[in-house]
Amino acid sequence: MSYGLIFWGNSTHSKCVFKLQKRAIRIIKGLGIMSHVEFFKLLKILPLSAQYIYSLLMFVVKNKNLFIVYNS
């Protein structure tokens, strides 16, 4: 799921992937369809949107030399 996330994480298809992520968690935990998805916290798993933001931040940190900083 995280492969190439910085490229496709903002696409319209990411909603489908997020739904699949929630479904997988429900299956793993043996929950029903209407169960609340507080289990991301309990399982210490980042939701797709948080993984996307994290991967973008890590890219910027690892590639600081690619960005120009302007001082005012």
Sequence and secondary structure as in RCSB ss.txt:
>XXXX:A:sequence
MSYGLIFWGNSTHSKCVFKLQKRAIRIIKGLGIMSHVEFFKLLKILPLSAQYIYSLLMFVVKNKNLFIVYNS
>XXXX:A:secstr
  TTHHHHTTSTTHHHHHHHHHHHHHHHHT  TT  STHHHHHT   HHHHHHHHHHHHHHHTGGGS     
